[in-house]
Amino acid sequence: MAVREQLGLDEAIMFLNEVVALDRHAIQRLVGERQQCNQSLADHPSVQVGGVPDGRWEVGILGILNGLFGAFGPEAAEREGWGPIAAVYEDGLLVRFERTDAPRVGGPRG
């Protein structure tokens, strides 16, 4: 397979859904994994990181992927700081990825 020089958001989501179909449990564990990160990564303008009660920052693969595609800005105030890719769970299981602004079909966003 050739290297893809350009990849759009919809193509990335389609790929993520392909790998979910191949091994849902492995991808769910990967998406659920968080690693401690430093303040410099936490300060990145588009990578999503989460704080933990003891003041540390943690990042996961979805936060990195969302950082690649950017974050919603002030023009979408209700989603500000969110990335464009959402993980969708039903009954605690990862079922698919979709655009954050996609119409909801059910289950909370991850």
N, C-alpha and C positions, 0 to 999 in steps of 0.2 A: 504494500500500500504506500502511496506517495504521501509526503508531508503536505498538510493543508496549510497554506500560507495565510488564509483568512477563514475565520469561522464566525458565523453569526449566532446570536442568542438562540434563535429557534433551532438551529442545527445542534448547538450544545445541549439543549433540553432534549431533543430527539435522541441524541447519543446517550445521555444519562438515563433516559427511559429504556433504551435498548439494554443497558447493563443491569438495570433493575429487573427486567424480564429474564435475564440470564441467571442472576443470583440475588434475589431480593434481600436475603438475610445478610449476606456479606456487605452489600451496599448500605443497608440500614446500619450495620455496626460501624462501617467507615464514616458515614454521615454523622452518626452519634458520638464519635470520638472527638475529644477536645484535648488540646495541648496547651500548656502554659506558654505565654508569649510575652515579649517585652513591651515597654511603653512606646517604642518607636513603631512597632507593628500596630499597636492599639490606636496610635495617632494617624494611621494611614487614612486618607480621605474616603476610600471606598471599601476597604476590607472590613467585614463585620467581625467584631470580637465581642466577647461578653465578659463582664466583670464577675468575680466571685466575692463572697463576703469578706475574705481576708485582704482584699485590695489587689489581688492579682488579676491578670487578664488571661483569657483562654480563647483559642481560635480553633475552628474546625475546617474541614475541606470545603464545605458549602460557603463559609465566610470568605475563603480564598477565591473560589470560583466566582462568587458574587462580586468580589473586588476586581476581578478581571473584567467583568462586564459593566462595572460602575454601580453607583447608588442613586436612588431617587433624590432629587434636590428639592429646594424650597418650593418649586412650582407644584409639587405633589406633597404638600405638608403632612397629610395623613399617613404617608409612607416614608417620610424623610428618614434617611439612615438605613433603609431596607435595600437589599439588592434585588435584582430583577428575577432571580430564580428562587422558587419556593419548593420545598419538599412537602408533599401531601401525604398524610397518614390517615388510615382508617382502622379503627379498633386497635391502635397502637402499632400497626404495621405500615411501613413505607409502601405506598402504592404507585407513586409517580412523582415526577417533577413537572412544574408548569411555571408560566410567567407569574410573577407576584401579582400583577394586575389582572390575571385571568379570572373569569367568572367562577365562583366556587361551586363545586359539585357535591361537597360534603367532607366532613373531617377537618380537624384543625390544621393550620399551616405549621410546618416545622422550621 
